[in-house]
Amino acid sequence: MISFLPDGGVAVAPDVPDAKVVRHQQKNVGTNFRLWVSLCGLFGSLRGTFVTRNSRPNIVLLMADDLGIGDLCCYGNNTVSTPNIDRLASEGVMLTQHLAAASMCTPSRAAFLTGRYPIRSGMASAFNMHRGIVWLGGSGGLPTNETTFAKLLQDRGYRTGLIGKWHQGLSCASRGDHCYHPLNHGFDYFYGMPFGLLSDCRASETPELHHRLRVTLGVSTAALALVPVLLLIPTCARWFVVPWGLILAIALLVLLFFLGWYSSYGFVRRWNCVLMRNHDIVQQPVREERVSSLLLREALAFVRRTPNIDSLAREGVQLTQHIAAASACTPSRSAFLTGRYPIRSGKLLAAIDDLGLRNHTLVYFTSDHGGHLEARLGHAQLGGYNGIFKGGKGMSGWEGGIRVPGLVRWPGKLPAGNVINEPTSLMDILPTVAALTGGIVPQDRVIDGRDLMPLLQGEIQRSEHEFLFHYCSRFLHAARWRPKDSNAMWKVHYVTPIFQPPGAQACYETNYCQCIGDNVTYHDPPLLFDLSQDPSESNPLTKDTEPLYDLVIQTVADAVEEHRKTIAPVQPHLGPERNRRFVWLLSCCRVFPFCLCDKEGEESARQAAI
């Protein structure tokens, strides 16, 4: 029924909770790299008979986090094996121009859930540092007046579940109100991380959240701490006397400065990394080494406890960390490809087959955005691999940040092994789900997605997206045009990030490329590429090399102008005023601030003792 949300999701498929996984990216490279794979599976169980088009299917949406399109064998990676995911491609339809509406987790998942550009719901920031929800104790989140595909499914009689990563906010005014909780957005059941699995959730790893800022604050604290020490030297050397009151006052100010920032960044694991079942916290902080097995357990249980074979609730399974399709790779290859993710995916598909639901279930697999190129350990890349496409996570203009896998299987309804090269979007899931189940998309707002079924079933040959717009936070960086009477795929860039250091292909000095300011280039005239001839966006076209240059630039500019007229002002949810840590919103499984618990571990110990 519904697919899970961006980083963790609703039944329909945002993606599995952040599961950073180590993976081999290049041929003949022996180093492993880590990739957050957030796999969210959403099952919609229908309480009744199926009657949309020929039937109303069960729906399972799987979303990986930070998975690059080049990470999968079916998309051209010949250094790894991903048989379970490749099986979806061979038995279903593969979309080669499937696009995220944003290149960061929170806004991409918001668009996935609502079928709308994130700027329409306030899930787009006007700043470089607040492009996603970074504190579970913040007051921002997916507005409750937004309609998700889970809500549409619920209204159509489906039982919806989200297992995995949510990353769409939790509470508004108090730690228990849970106004942004999945259960308030159309899900009947939630098990997973309301935030995600940053490297901060692993005590042994280098912190990820605002890493450069943290380093700056740490160095500044150390430098300031030297001041009172240096002031002791004149007194000890008997050169002159520095008042002890001054020394103690400076020392106190340094201590307050340290506590001011360390109270937030020093306890990220405790406050951000929690595991929930519905409204209850079952682990705080989350035990990262057990997350994927717990999520799989819940996903399988959700499938198997449905009332009858025709009421498989759509499952939102977010298998965080090391969740990969079963792989035959050698142990030295990535954990994503050789580890638990493929295996978990295979078990989930096997459960559907064992229940006799294969021909009655639509399975969709994707990622929330491209791989994170700047995630590195030494010279080894830990993020995903984006194949031939330039850019990655955080770069909403370049293809590597927004082009994601798109696999759809529904035996007997969709042609097996079909490949579609037309532009499609994660935003298309909501209207597609509505069409499949007899639902009605909201009529009081702009829905940017389009029903995919006519294209998937071969009823039409052209995408209904003539234009698509690519935002970096609130700022439009690029737009594409698929002419109705041409095979060209025009892409116009108005703003591009400046890679650092010079000569690099990512923003290693800032960890993420920025949207505005001194670290971007504003192009006038804009850059133009024909992706049908230059998918890696290597050679910009000019008036001298492309006779249609002026026509394309003007046509896209007109489309951008018309699009902007449809953007209405809304309350921002990702700005610094809401996207920061509020003590009264911090989640706690016990009496605040004594927030440590492992109910899953206690239950396992109890079962073992029986």
URWO-V417569 format. One record per pair of residues at least 24 apart in sequence whose C-alpha atoms are under 10 Angstrom apart, sorted by the first residue. I is the first residue (numbers start at 0). J is the second residue. If there is no record, write none. Layout:
I J
I J
This chain:
0 41
0 42
0 43
0 44
0 45
0 55
0 56
0 57
0 58
0 59
0 60
0 148
0 149
0 150
0 151
0 152
0 153
0 155
0 156
0 157
0 158
0 159
0 160
0 311
0 312
0 313
0 314
0 315
0 360
0 361
0 432
0 433
0 435
0 436
1 40
1 41
1 42
1 43
1 44
1 57
1 58
1 59
1 60
1 112
1 147
1 148
1 149
1 150
1 151
1 152
1 153
1 157
1 158
1 159
1 160
1 161
1 185
1 186
1 312
1 313
1 314
1 315
1 428
1 429
1 432
1 433
2 39
2 40
2 41
2 42
2 43
2 58
2 59
2 60
2 61
2 62
2 111
2 112
2 147
2 148
2 149
2 152
2 159
2 160
2 161
2 162
2 186
2 313
2 314
2 315
2 316
2 362
2 363
2 364
2 428
2 429
2 432
3 38
3 39
3 40
3 41
3 42
3 59
3 60
3 61
3 62
3 108
3 111
3 112
3 147
3 148
3 149
3 159
3 160
3 161
3 162
3 163
3 164
3 165
3 181
3 186
3 313
3 314
3 315
3 316
3 317
4 38
4 39
4 40
4 41
4 60
4 61
4 62
4 104
4 105
4 107
4 108
4 109
4 110
4 111
4 112
4 113
4 147
4 148
4 149
4 161
4 162
4 163
4 164
4 165
4 166
4 167
4 181
4 315
4 316
4 317
4 367
5 37
5 38
5 39
5 62
5 63
5 64
5 103
5 104
5 105
5 106
5 107
5 108
5 109
5 110
5 111
5 112
5 163
5 164
5 165
5 166
5 167
5 317
5 366
5 367
5 368
5 425
6 35
6 36
6 37
6 38
6 39
6 62
6 63
6 64
6 65
6 103
6 104
6 105
6 106
6 107
6 108
6 109
6 163
6 164
6 165
6 166
6 167
6 192
6 193
6 194
6 195
6 196
6 317
6 319
6 366
6 367
6 368
7 37
7 38
7 39
7 40
7 41
7 61
7 62
7 63
7 64
7 104
7 105
7 108
7 161
7 162
7 163
7 164
7 165
7 166
7 167
7 181
7 189
7 190
7 191
7 192
7 193
7 194
7 195
7 315
7 316
7 317
7 318
7 319
7 367
8 37
8 38
8 39
8 40
8 41
8 60
8 61
8 62
8 108
8 109
8 111
8 112
8 149
8 160
8 161
8 162
8 163
8 164
8 165
8 166
8 167
8 181
8 186
8 189
8 190
8 191
8 192
8 193
8 314
8 315
8 316
8 317
9 39
9 40
9 41
9 42
9 43
9 59
9 60
9 61
9 62
9 108
9 111
9 112
9 147
9 148
9 149
9 150
9 159
9 160
9 161
9 162
9 163
9 164
9 165
9 181
9 182
9 184
9 185
9 186
9 187
9 188
9 189
9 313
9 314
9 315
9 316
9 317
10 39
10 40
10 41
10 42
10 43
10 44
10 58
10 59
10 60
10 61
10 112
10 148
10 149
10 152
10 158
10 159
10 160
10 161
10 162
10 163
10 185
10 186
10 187
10 188
10 189
10 312
10 313
10 314
10 315
10 316
10 317
11 39
11 40
11 41
11 42
11 43
11 58
11 59
11 60
11 61
11 62
11 111
11 112
11 147
11 148
11 149
11 152
11 159
11 160
11 161
11 313
11 314
11 315
11 316
11 362
11 363
11 364
11 428
11 429
11 432
12 37
12 38
12 39
12 40
12 41
12 42
12 58
12 59
12 60
12 61
12 62
12 63
12 108
12 111
12 112
12 148
12 161
12 162
12 163
12 313
12 314
12 315
12 316
12 317
12 362
12 363
12 364
12 365
12 366
12 367
12 425
12 428
13 37
13 38
13 39
13 40
13 41
13 60
13 61
13 62
13 63
13 64
13 104
13 107
13 108
13 109
13 110
13 111
13 112
13 161
13 163
13 164
13 165
13 315
13 316
13 317
13 364
13 365
13 366
13 367
13 425
13 428
14 38
14 39
14 40
14 41
14 60
14 61
14 62
14 63
14 64
14 65
14 66
14 104
14 108
14 111
14 161
14 162
14 163
14 164
14 165
14 315
14 316
14 317
14 318
14 319
14 364
14 365
14 366
14 367
14 368
15 39
15 40
15 41
15 60
15 61
15 62
15 63
15 64
15 65
15 161
15 162
15 163
15 164
15 165
15 191
15 192
15 195
15 291
15 294
15 315
15 316
15 317
15 318
15 319
15 320
15 322
15 340
15 365
15 366
15 367
16 40
16 62
16 63
16 64
16 162
16 163
16 164
16 165
16 166
16 191
16 192
16 193
16 194
16 195
16 196
16 290
16 291
16 294
16 315
16 316
16 317
16 318
16 319
16 320
16 322
17 62
17 63
17 64
17 65
17 66
17 104
17 163
17 164
17 165
17 166
17 192
17 194
17 195
17 196
17 197
17 198
17 317
17 318
17 319
17 320
17 321
17 322
18 63
18 64
18 65
18 66
18 163
18 164
18 195
18 196
18 197
18 198
18 287
18 290
18 291
18 317
18 318
18 319
18 320
18 321
18 322
18 323
18 335
18 340
19 63
19 64
19 65
19 66
19 196
19 197
19 198
19 319
19 320
19 321
19 322
19 334
19 335
19 381
19 382
19 383
20 64
20 65
20 66
20 319
20 320
20 321
20 322
20 323
20 333
20 334
20 335
20 336
20 337
20 338
20 339
20 340
20 381
20 382
20 383
21 320
21 321
21 331
21 332
21 333
21 334
21 335
21 336
21 337
21 338
21 380
21 381
21 382
21 383
22 70
22 79
22 321
22 323
22 331
22 332
22 333
22 334
22 335
22 336
22 337
22 338
22 380
22 381
22 382
22 383
22 384
23 70
23 78
23 79
23 328
23 331
23 332
23 333
23 334
23 335
23 336
23 337
23 379
23 380
23 381
23 383
23 384
24 69
24 70
24 76
24 77
24 78
24 79
24 332
24 333
24 379
24 380
24 381
24 382
24 383
24 384
24 385
24 386
25 70
25 76
25 77
25 78
25 79
25 332
25 380
25 384
25 386
26 76
26 77
26 78
26 79
27 78
28 78
28 331
28 332
28 379
29 331
29 332
29 333
29 379
30 331
30 332
30 333
30 376
30 378
30 379
30 380
30 381
31 330
31 331
31 332
31 333
31 334
31 335
31 376
31 379
31 380
31 381
32 332
32 333
32 334
32 335
32 374
32 375
32 376
32 378
32 379
32 380
32 381
32 382
32 383
32 384
33 320
33 321
33 333
33 334
33 335
33 371
33 374
33 375
33 376
33 379
33 380
33 381
33 382
33 383
34 63
34 64
34 65
34 66
34 67
34 70
34 320
34 321
34 322
34 333
34 334
34 335
34 370
34 371
34 372
34 374
34 380
34 381
34 382
34 383
34 384
35 63
35 64
35 65
35 66
35 195
35 196
35 197
35 198
35 319
35 320
35 321
35 322
35 335
35 370
35 371
35 381
35 382
35 383
36 62
36 63
36 64
36 65
36 66
36 67
36 196
36 317
36 318
36 319
36 320
36 321
36 322
36 323
36 335
36 340
36 366
36 367
36 370
36 382
36 383
37 61
37 62
37 63
37 64
37 65
37 66
37 104
37 163
37 164
37 165
37 195
37 196
37 291
37 316
37 317
37 318
37 319
37 320
37 321
37 322
37 323
37 340
37 365
37 366
37 367
38 62
38 63
38 64
38 66
38 162
38 163
38 164
38 291
38 294
38 315
38 316
38 317
38 318
38 319
38 320
38 321
38 322
38 323
38 340
38 343
38 344
38 364
38 365
38 366
38 367
39 63
39 64
39 160
39 161
39 162
39 163
39 164
39 165
39 191
39 294
39 298
39 314
39 315
39 316
39 317
39 318
39 319
39 364
39 365
39 366
40 160
40 161
40 162
40 163
40 164
40 294
40 295
40 298
40 313
40 314
40 315
40 316
40 317
40 318
40 344
40 347
40 362
40 363
40 364
41 149
41 158
41 159
41 160
41 161
41 162
41 163
41 186
41 188
41 189
41 298
41 301
41 302
41 312
41 313
41 314
41 315
41 316
41 317
41 362
41 363
42 149
42 152
42 157
42 158
42 159
42 160
42 161
42 162
42 298
42 301
42 302
42 310
42 311
42 312
42 313
42 314
42 315
42 316
42 360
42 361
42 362
43 149
43 152
43 153
43 155
43 156
43 157
43 158
43 159
43 160
43 161
43 186
43 187
43 302
43 305
43 310
43 311
43 312
43 313
43 314
43 315
43 360
44 152
44 153
44 156
44 157
44 158
44 159
44 160
44 301
44 302
44 305
44 306
44 307
44 308
44 309
44 310
44 311
44 312
44 313
44 314
44 360
45 152
45 153
45 155
45 156
45 157
45 158
45 159
45 305
45 306
45 307
45 308
45 309
45 310
45 311
45 312
45 313
45 436
46 155
46 156
46 157
46 158
46 305
46 306
46 307
46 309
46 310
46 311
46 312
47 155
47 156
47 157
47 307
47 309
47 310
48 156
48 309
48 310
49 309
49 310
49 359
49 435
49 436
49 437
50 435
50 436
50 437
51 433
51 434
51 435
51 436
51 437
51 438
52 434
52 435
52 436
52 437
53 412
53 435
54 359
54 412
54 435
54 436
54 437
55 309
55 359
55 360
55 361
55 432
55 434
55 435
55 436
55 437
56 309
56 310
56 311
56 313
56 356
56 357
56 358
56 359
56 360
56 361
56 362
56 409
56 432
56 435
56 436
57 157
57 158
57 308
57 309
57 310
57 311
57 312
57 313
57 314
57 356
57 357
57 358
57 359
57 360
57 361
57 362
57 409
57 435
57 436
58 152
58 157
58 159
58 311
58 312
58 313
58 314
58 315
58 359
58 360
58 361
58 362
58 363
58 409
58 432
58 435
58 436
59 159
59 160
59 302
59 311
59 312
59 313
59 314
59 315
59 316
59 347
59 348
59 351
59 360
59 361
59 362
59 363
59 364
59 407
59 408
60 161
60 313
60 314
60 315
60 316
60 317
60 361
60 362
60 363
60 364
60 365
60 407
60 428
61 162
61 163
61 314
61 315
61 316
61 317
61 318
61 344
61 362
61 363
61 364
61 365
61 366
61 406
62 108
62 163
62 164
62 315
62 316
62 317
62 318
62 363
62 364
62 365
62 366
62 367
62 368
62 404
62 405
63 164
63 316
63 317
63 318
63 319
63 320
63 322
63 323
63 340
63 364
63 365
63 366
63 367
63 368
63 403
63 404
64 103
64 104
64 108
64 164
64 195
64 317
64 318
64 319
64 320
64 365
64 366
64 367
64 368
64 369
64 370
64 371
64 383
65 102
65 103
65 104
65 366
65 367
65 368
65 369
65 370
65 371
65 372
65 382
65 383
65 384
65 385
65 391
65 392
65 400
65 403
66 335
66 365
66 366
66 367
66 368
66 369
66 370
66 371
66 382
66 383
66 384
66 385
66 392
66 403
66 404
67 365
67 366
67 367
67 368
67 369
67 370
67 371
67 372
67 382
67 383
67 384
67 385
67 386
67 388
67 391
67 392
67 399
67 400
67 401
67 402
67 403
67 404
68 95
68 97
68 365
68 366
68 368
68 369
68 370
68 383
68 384
68 385
68 386
68 387
68 388
68 399
68 400
68 401
68 402
68 403
68 404
68 405
69 369
69 370
69 383
69 384
69 385
69 386
69 387
69 388
69 399
69 402
69 403
69 404
70 333
70 335
70 336
70 369
70 370
70 383
70 384
70 385
70 386
70 404
71 324
71 335
71 336
71 384
71 385
71 386
71 404
72 336
73 404
73 406
74 385
74 386
74 403
74 404
74 405
75 386
75 387
76 384
76 385
76 386
78 328
78 332
78 333
78 336
79 326
79 327
79 328
79 329
79 332
79 333
79 335
79 336
79 337
80 324
80 325
80 326
80 327
80 328
80 329
80 332
80 335
80 336
80 337
80 341
81 323
81 324
81 325
81 326
81 327
81 328
81 335
81 336
81 337
81 340
81 341
81 342
82 323
82 324
82 325
82 326
82 327
82 336
82 341
82 342
82 344
82 345
83 323
83 324
83 325
83 326
83 340
83 341
83 342
83 343
83 344
83 345
83 346
83 347
83 348
83 349
84 323
84 324
84 325
84 326
84 340
84 341
84 342
84 344
84 345
84 348
84 364
84 406
85 324
85 406
86 324
86 345
86 406
86 408
86 416
87 348
87 362
87 363
87 364
87 405
87 406
87 407
87 408
87 409
87 415
87 416
88 364
88 404
88 405
88 406
88 407
88 408
88 415
88 416
88 417
88 418
89 406
89 408
89 414
89 415
89 416
89 417
89 418
90 406
90 407
90 408
90 409
90 410
90 411
90 413
90 414
90 415
90 416
90 417
91 361
91 362
91 363
91 406
91 407
91 408
91 409
91 410
91 411
91 412
91 413
91 414
91 415
91 416
91 417
91 418
91 455
92 363
92 405
92 406
92 407
92 408
92 409
92 413
92 414
92 415
92 416
92 417
92 418
92 419
92 455
92 456
93 364
93 404
93 405
93 406
93 407
93 408
93 415
93 416
93 417
93 418
93 419
93 420
93 455
94 365
94 403
94 404
94 405
94 406
94 407
94 417
94 418
94 419
94 420
94 421
94 422
94 423
94 424
94 455
95 402
95 403
95 404
95 405
95 406
95 418
95 419
95 420
95 421
95 422
95 423
96 398
96 401
96 402
96 403
96 404
96 405
96 419
96 420
96 421
96 422
96 423
96 424
97 365
97 366
97 401
97 402
97 403
97 404
97 405
97 406
97 419
97 420
97 421
97 422
97 423
97 424
97 425
97 427
98 365
98 366
98 367
98 368
98 369
98 398
98 399
98 400
98 401
98 402
98 403
98 404
98 405
98 422
98 423
98 424
98 425
98 426
98 427
98 467
98 469
99 365
99 366
99 367
99 368
99 369
99 395
99 398
99 400
99 401
99 402
99 403
99 404
99 423
99 424
99 425
99 426
99 469
100 367
100 368
100 395
100 400
100 401
100 402
100 424
100 425
100 426
100 447
100 467
100 468
100 469
100 470
100 471
101 130
101 367
101 368
101 369
101 392
101 393
101 394
101 395
101 396
101 400
101 401
101 425
101 468
101 469
101 470
101 471
101 472
102 130
102 367
102 368
102 369
102 370
102 371
102 391
102 392
102 393
102 394
102 395
102 396
102 397
102 398
102 399
102 400
102 401
102 402
102 469
102 470
102 471
102 472
103 130
103 131
103 132
103 367
103 368
103 369
103 371
103 391
103 392
103 393
103 394
103 395
103 400
103 401
103 471
103 472
103 511
104 130
104 131
104 132
104 165
104 166
104 167
104 195
104 366
104 367
104 368
104 369
104 392
104 393
105 130
105 131
105 132
105 133
105 140
105 141
105 165
105 166
105 167
105 168
105 194
105 367
105 573
106 130
106 131
106 132
106 141
106 166
106 167
106 367
106 470
106 471
106 472
106 573
107 131
107 366
107 367
107 368
107 401
107 425
107 426
108 141
108 165
108 166
108 167
108 366
108 367
108 368
108 425
108 426
109 140
109 141
109 142
109 145
109 147
109 165
109 166
109 167
109 367
109 426
110 141
110 147
110 367
110 424
110 425
110 426
110 427
110 428
110 429
110 446
110 447
110 448
111 147
111 148
111 367
111 424
111 425
111 426
111 427
111 428
111 429
111 448
112 141
112 145
112 146
112 147
112 148
112 149
112 150
112 184
112 425
112 426
112 427
112 428
112 429
113 141
113 145
113 146
113 147
113 148
113 149
113 150
113 425
113 426
113 427
113 428
113 429
113 430
113 440
113 441
113 446
113 447
113 448
114 145
114 146
114 147
114 148
114 424
114 425
114 426
114 427
114 428
114 429
114 430
114 431
114 440
114 445
114 446
114 447
114 448
114 449
115 145
115 146
115 147
115 425
115 426
115 427
115 429
115 444
115 445
115 446
115 447
115 448
116 426
116 445
116 446
116 447
116 448
116 468
116 469
116 470
116 473
116 566
117 141
117 426
117 470
117 472
117 473
118 470
118 471
118 472
118 473
118 474
118 566
118 567
118 568
118 569
118 571
119 145
119 444
119 445
119 446
119 447
119 473
119 565
119 566
119 567
119 568
119 569
119 570
119 571
120 144
120 145
120 566
120 567
120 568
120 569
120 570
120 571
120 572
121 473
121 567
121 568
121 569
121 570
121 571
121 572
121 573
121 574
122 167
122 472
122 473
122 569
122 570
122 571
122 572
122 573
122 574
123 470
123 471
123 472
123 473
123 474
123 571
123 572
123 573
123 574
124 471
124 472
124 473
124 474
124 514
124 571
124 572
124 573
124 574
124 575
124 578
125 471
125 472
125 473
125 474
125 514
125 515
125 571
125 573
125 574
125 575
126 471
126 472
126 473
126 474
126 513
126 514
126 515
126 516
126 573
126 574
126 575
127 393
127 471
127 472
127 511
127 512
127 513
127 514
127 515
127 516
127 574
128 209
128 511
128 513
128 514
128 573
128 574
128 575
128 578
129 472
129 572
129 573
129 574
129 575
129 576
129 577
129 578
129 579
130 393
130 471
130 472
130 473
130 513
130 514
130 573
130 574
130 575
130 578
131 166
131 167
131 168
131 472
131 572
131 573
131 574
131 578
132 166
132 167
132 168
132 194
132 572
132 573
132 574
132 577
132 578
132 579
133 166
133 168
133 194
133 195
133 197
133 208
133 209
133 267
133 271
133 573
133 578
133 579
133 580
134 166
134 168
134 169
134 194
134 208
134 263
134 267
134 270
134 271
134 272
134 577
134 578
134 579
134 580
134 581
134 584
134 585
135 166
135 167
135 168
135 169
135 170
135 174
135 193
135 194
135 195
135 267
135 270
135 271
135 272
135 273
135 578
135 579
135 580
135 581
135 584
135 585
135 586
136 168
136 169
136 170
136 171
136 173
136 174
136 194
136 270
136 271
136 577
136 578
136 579
136 580
136 581
136 582
136 583
136 584
136 585
136 586
137 168
137 169
137 170
137 171
137 172
137 174
137 572
137 573
137 575
137 576
137 577
137 578
137 579
137 580
137 581
137 582
137 583
137 584
137 585
138 168
138 169
138 170
138 171
138 172
138 173
138 174
138 178
138 179
138 572
138 573
138 576
138 577
138 578
138 579
138 580
138 581
138 584
139 167
139 168
139 169
139 170
139 171
139 172
139 178
139 179
139 570
139 571
139 572
139 573
139 574
139 575
139 576
139 577
139 578
139 579
140 166
140 167
140 168
140 169
140 170
140 171
140 178
140 179
140 180
140 571
140 572
140 573
140 577
140 578
141 166
141 167
141 168
141 169
141 178
141 179
141 180
141 181
141 184
141 572
141 573
142 167
142 168
142 178
142 179
142 184
142 570
142 571
142 572
143 178
143 179
143 180
143 183
143 184
144 184
145 184
145 441
145 444
146 184
146 185
146 429
146 440
146 441
146 444
147 181
147 184
147 185
147 186
147 429
147 440
147 441
148 184
148 185
148 186
148 428
148 429
148 430
148 431
148 432
148 433
148 438
148 440
149 181
149 182
149 184
149 185
149 186
149 187
149 313
149 315
149 429
149 432
149 433
150 182
150 183
150 184
150 185
150 186
150 187
150 429
151 184
151 185
151 429
151 430
151 432
151 433
151 436
151 437
151 438
151 439
151 440
151 441
152 185
152 186
152 312
152 313
152 429
152 432
152 433
152 435
152 436
152 437
152 438
153 184
153 185
153 186
153 187
153 312
153 438
154 185
154 436
154 438
154 439
155 433
155 436
155 437
155 438
155 439
156 310
156 312
156 436
157 186
157 187
157 310
157 311
157 312
157 313
157 436
158 185
158 186
158 187
158 188
158 305
158 310
158 311
158 312
158 313
158 314
159 185
159 186
159 187
159 188
159 189
159 301
159 311
159 312
159 313
159 314
159 315
160 185
160 186
160 187
160 188
160 189
160 190
160 277
160 298
160 301
160 302
160 312
160 313
160 314
160 315
160 316
161 185
161 186
161 187
161 188
161 189
161 190
161 191
161 277
161 297
161 298
161 301
161 313
161 314
161 315
161 316
161 317
162 188
162 189
162 190
162 191
162 192
162 275
162 276
162 293
162 294
162 295
162 296
162 297
162 298
162 301
162 314
162 315
162 316
162 317
162 318
162 319
163 189
163 190
163 191
163 192
163 193
163 194
163 195
163 274
163 275
163 290
163 291
163 293
163 294
163 295
163 297
163 298
163 314
163 315
163 316
163 317
163 318
163 319
164 189
164 190
164 191
164 192
164 193
164 194
164 195
164 196
164 274
164 294
164 315
164 316
164 317
164 318
164 319
165 189
165 190
165 191
165 192
165 193
165 194
165 195
165 315
165 317
166 192
166 193
166 194
166 195
166 196
167 193
167 194
167 572
168 193
168 194
168 572
168 573
168 578
169 193
169 194
169 584
169 585
169 586
170 583
170 584
170 585
170 586
171 577
171 584
172 581
172 583
172 584
173 581
173 582
173 583
173 584
173 585
173 586
174 581
174 582
174 583
174 584
174 585
174 586
174 587
175 278
175 279
175 583
175 584
175 585
175 586
175 587
176 278
176 584
177 278
177 584
177 586
180 277
180 278
181 277
181 278
182 277
182 278
186 277
186 313
186 314
186 315
187 277
187 312
188 276
188 277
188 278
188 301
188 312
188 314
188 315
189 275
189 276
189 277
189 278
189 279
189 297
189 314
189 315
189 316
190 274
190 275
190 276
190 277
190 278
190 279
190 280
190 281
190 293
190 294
190 297
190 298
190 315
190 316
190 317
191 273
191 274
191 275
191 276
191 277
191 280
191 281
191 285
191 290
191 291
191 293
191 294
191 297
191 315
191 316
191 317
191 318
191 319
192 271
192 272
192 273
192 274
192 275
192 276
192 280
192 282
192 285
192 290
192 294
192 317
192 319
193 271
193 272
193 273
193 274
193 275
193 276
193 277
193 280
194 270
194 271
194 272
194 273
194 274
195 271
195 272
195 273
195 274
195 285
195 317
195 319
195 320
196 268
196 271
196 272
196 273
196 285
196 287
196 290
196 319
196 320
197 267
197 268
197 271
197 272
197 320
198 268
198 272
198 287
199 264
199 265
199 266
199 267
199 268
199 269
199 271
199 272
200 266
200 267
200 268
200 269
200 270
200 271
200 272
200 273
200 284
200 285
200 286
200 287
201 268
201 272
201 284
201 285
201 286
201 287
201 288
202 268
202 287
205 376
206 264
206 265
206 267
206 268
207 374
207 510
208 264
208 267
209 264
209 509
209 510
210 264
210 509
210 510
211 508
211 509
211 510
212 264
212 509
213 260
213 261
213 264
213 265
216 256
216 257
216 260
216 261
217 257
217 260
217 261
219 253
219 256
219 257
220 253
220 254
220 256
220 257
220 260
221 253
221 257
222 253
223 249
223 250
223 252
223 253
223 254
223 256
223 257
224 249
224 250
224 251
224 252
224 253
224 254
224 257
225 250
225 253
226 250
226 253
227 251
227 253
263 579
263 580
263 581
263 582
264 580
269 585
269 586
269 587
269 594
269 595
270 580
270 582
270 584
270 585
270 586
270 587
270 594
270 595
271 580
271 585
271 586
272 586
273 586
273 587
273 588
273 595
273 596
273 597
274 597
274 598
274 599
275 588
279 586
279 587
279 588
280 586
280 587
280 588
280 589
280 594
280 596
280 597
280 598
280 599
281 588
281 595
281 596
281 597
281 598
281 599
281 600
281 601
282 587
282 588
282 594
282 595
282 596
282 597
282 598
282 599
282 600
283 586
283 587
283 588
283 589
283 594
283 595
283 596
283 597
283 598
284 587
284 588
284 594
284 595
284 596
284 597
285 595
285 596
285 597
285 599
286 597
286 599
286 600
287 319
287 320
287 321
288 319
288 320
288 321
289 319
289 320
289 599
289 600
290 317
290 318
290 319
290 320
290 321
290 322
291 316
291 317
291 318
291 319
291 320
291 321
291 322
291 339
291 340
291 343
292 318
292 319
292 320
292 321
292 322
292 339
292 340
292 343
293 318
293 319
293 599
294 318
294 319
294 322
294 343
295 319
295 322
295 340
295 342
295 343
295 344
295 346
295 347
296 343
296 347
298 343
298 346
298 347
298 350
299 343
299 346
299 347
299 348
299 349
299 350
299 351
300 350
302 347
302 350
302 351
302 354
303 350
303 351
303 353
303 354
307 354
308 351
308 354
308 355
308 356
308 359
309 354
309 355
309 356
309 359
309 360
310 356
311 351
311 354
311 356
311 359
311 360
313 360
313 361
313 362
316 344
316 347
318 343
318 344
333 381
335 383
357 408
357 409
357 410
357 411
358 408
358 409
358 410
358 411
358 412
359 409
359 410
359 411
359 412
360 408
360 409
360 410
361 407
361 408
361 409
361 410
361 412
361 413
361 435
362 406
362 407
362 408
362 409
362 410
363 404
363 405
363 406
363 407
363 408
363 409
363 428
364 403
364 404
364 405
364 406
364 407
364 408
365 403
365 404
365 405
365 406
365 407
365 425
366 401
366 402
366 403
366 404
366 405
366 425
367 392
367 400
367 401
367 402
367 403
367 404
367 425
368 392
368 393
368 394
368 395
368 398
368 399
368 400
368 401
368 402
368 403
368 404
368 425
369 393
369 394
369 395
369 398
369 399
369 400
369 401
369 402
369 403
369 404
370 399
370 400
370 401
370 402
370 403
371 399
371 400
371 505
371 510
371 511
372 399
372 400
372 504
372 505
372 506
372 507
372 510
372 511
373 504
373 505
373 506
373 507
373 508
373 509
373 510
373 511
373 512
374 507
374 510
374 511
375 507
375 510
386 535
387 534
387 535
387 536
388 533
388 534
388 535
388 536
388 537
389 504
389 505
389 534
389 535
389 536
389 537
390 496
390 498
390 504
390 505
390 506
390 512
390 535
390 536
391 504
391 505
391 506
391 511
391 512
392 505
392 511
392 512
393 471
393 472
393 496
393 505
393 506
393 510
393 511
393 512
393 513
393 514
394 469
394 470
394 471
394 476
394 495
394 496
394 505
394 506
394 511
394 512
394 513
394 514
395 468
395 469
395 470
395 471
395 472
395 474
395 475
395 476
395 477
395 494
395 495
395 496
395 512
395 513
395 514
396 468
396 469
396 470
396 471
396 475
396 476
396 477
396 478
396 479
396 490
396 491
396 492
396 493
396 494
396 495
396 496
396 514
397 469
397 476
397 477
397 490
397 492
397 495
397 496
397 535
397 536
398 469
398 490
398 530
398 534
398 535
398 536
399 535
401 469
407 455
408 455
412 452
412 455
412 456
413 452
413 455
413 456
413 457
414 455
414 456
414 457
417 455
417 456
417 457
418 455
419 454
419 455
419 457
419 460
419 461
419 462
420 460
420 461
420 462
420 531
421 454
421 460
421 461
421 462
421 463
421 464
421 465
421 481
421 486
421 488
422 461
422 462
422 463
422 464
422 465
422 466
422 467
422 479
422 480
422 481
422 488
423 448
423 449
423 450
423 451
423 454
423 462
423 463
423 464
423 467
424 448
424 449
424 451
424 464
424 467
425 449
426 450
427 451
427 452
427 464
444 565
444 567
445 565
445 566
445 567
465 558
466 490
466 555
466 558
466 559
466 562
467 555
467 558
467 559
467 562
468 555
468 558
468 559
468 562
470 494
470 514
471 495
471 512
471 513
471 514
471 515
472 513
472 514
472 515
472 573
473 514
473 515
474 514
474 515
475 514
475 559
475 563
476 514
476 515
476 521
476 522
477 525
477 526
477 527
477 555
477 559
478 527
478 555
478 556
478 558
478 559
479 527
479 528
479 529
479 530
479 551
479 555
479 558
479 559
480 529
480 551
480 552
480 554
480 555
480 558
482 551
486 529
486 531
486 532
487 528
487 529
487 530
487 531
487 532
488 528
488 529
488 530
488 531
488 532
488 533
488 534
489 527
489 528
489 529
489 530
489 531
489 532
489 533
489 548
489 551
489 552
489 555
490 525
490 526
490 527
490 528
490 529
490 530
490 531
490 534
490 536
490 539
490 551
490 552
490 555
491 522
491 524
491 525
491 526
491 527
491 528
491 529
491 539
491 551
491 552
491 555
491 556
492 521
492 522
492 523
492 524
492 525
492 526
492 527
492 528
492 539
492 552
493 520
493 521
493 522
493 523
493 524
493 525
493 526
493 527
493 556
494 519
494 520
494 521
494 522
494 523
494 525
494 526
495 519
495 520
495 521
495 522
495 525
495 526
496 520
496 521
524 552
525 552
526 552
527 551
527 552
